[in-house]
Amino acid sequence: MINEKVYNWLKDKGYEDRIEQHKETIDTVEHAAIQVGCSQAEIAKTLSFIVDDKPVIIVMAGDGRVNSSKFKAQFHTKPSMVPRDRVEELIGFLPGGVCPFGIDKSIPVWLDVSMKRFDIVHPAGGNEFTSVRLSPKELEEASEAAGWCDVCKGWEE
């Protein structure tokens, strides 16, 4: 079932036709890549952090890992993820379906440069059975991103 909040958000941006439903879960990068039919790197994983006592979203390539030094240079604090049991409360989606669409506008969304090497990336669509097929530029537009950042390691081509 498509998340109505995400559908309406994407419809307002003209991207509702990019939503894809899957029969099996996409709750991990590995599961998502299998269901979508792409490499794990092309999965746009959405991670939630606490910065200055407020949530921040970072979307990065599926093969990227947060680099503490780069994160600290960007956000002036060590990376601290939102505890799993508070993700829904703070972000509005359950783990496995967290996405950069339809979240409270007070939560900034940052996109990591690790995704720019792909023509298409696949973030979750609000639940563990839905993804969205977008170019990095479309993802920037659809998510109303605060900007691009470079906080990952392990993804270099």
ABEGO torsion letter per residue (X at the ends): XBBAAAAAAAAAAGAAAABBBBABBAABAAAAAAAAGBBAAABBBBBBBBBGGBBBBBBBBAABBBBAAAAAAAAGBBBBBBBAAAAAAAAGBBBGABBABGBBAABBBBBBAAAAABABBBBBAGBAABBBBBBAAAAAAAAGBAEBBBABBGABX
